């Protein structure tokens, strides 16, 4: 596979590993364990094109994931394999728009259960449909849902969601494995205000230290199942002793090889179910990890690791049919590719254009992180639009002064300078900026082709997430905020139906020397 390293487990698809021989007479043999892991699946349960590979062949899907897990279990023995998921089951594909088990996106529980998942942790996108939906997801989960740092604001001794567990202890191959969960400390700016009324987020390092202490002496291994991001995982490994393995998520970091920080190993896949992470190691009689190795296994639906499970095939086919029936309608045509990336992008300009036009506004702003997929040139379906705009955010408008627009331009320039992919995307306004003494400086701003008037009030359109989380996204509270009653996806569909759409190439944030 181009650009992605492969790794092969010893005897992964061969006969089961023979029992390890005792190291000395009278001592127990080393016990072998395989930990398979996924993260940030985001309802990607079907194979999808892999644009990073020449020809964009299909990759991923739960049929291939389950076949890989079954192959591991046959090779290593059922009792030697653990499968964990590090959160963000929800939001990303049209599967999210179907209710199952009384939960929007609830079909994910069936897929994880069919694959034999042992535990999963709550991610921020698991709250995208609100607190009640996340609570139902936890309540309906057939496997433990974990997060030790999400607490009830009224009583810190209770979890934020009934049934949410701090930790679970798994018995495998003569080993007791303690697994505790952690959710991103940034949840407060990523979930709705209504959701956060029910949740207090505690410090991940302090909580992890308490969990390790509670498990000490009761288990052979301690695993942190985290949805906090790779850099925070590194910080956690440095701050807290006693964690043997961190299975991470949130940052979508495809660690081709496990990373060791002190005595802690860290692993994570890139997400969306395109690869399965697998690590294997031995544990000696003193509880020390030996012979640790691992990496990412590509999930190729055309070359399964073993026979497909008919039940998983039927489950995937069922949801494929339902999604096709509802979301394969062609809504228009695209000339040029709408792609994401660093700085200004065609997809970002398009999103900002959509909200500006829908809101009849002077300026359109869009957060780059809210654009979740690319669209290639050609016919565009409702399903493709869904993957770009999966969150159901509304188009909103508010008022901002000329001075506030300059400050937004400056923050965008700074984000671009430091390589922050969350830089705002613009429409209806252009600005020039330069770097002086190592910091960005705004040279000029135009709105509608005319110089910005610092004393004027402008109408700005964006999405409801940007407006609600204004302290992070805007830096000031929006005035005269008004919702249009239409989602960004609906507004984008209207643009395509009136099309064709040409991928916008005109720069809006222009760096000058």
Helices and strands as residue ranges (DSSP letters): E 31-38, E 48-49, E 58-59, H 62-76, G 78-80, E 81-85, G 94-97, E 99-100, E 103-104, H 107-114, E 119-121, G 124-127, H 131-140, E 144-146, E 150-152, E 155-159, E 167-172, E 175-183, H 187-190, H 193-196, E 200-201, H 204-215, E 221-227, H 230-239, E 245-247, E 259-261, E 264-267, E 275-283, E 289-298, H 310-327, E 330-335, H 346-358, E 363-367, G 368-370, E 378-381, H 382-388, E 394-401, H 402-417, E 424-427, E 429-436, E 439-447, E 450-451, E 457-463, H 464-468, H 470-473, E 479-487, H 488-498, E 501-502, E 509-511
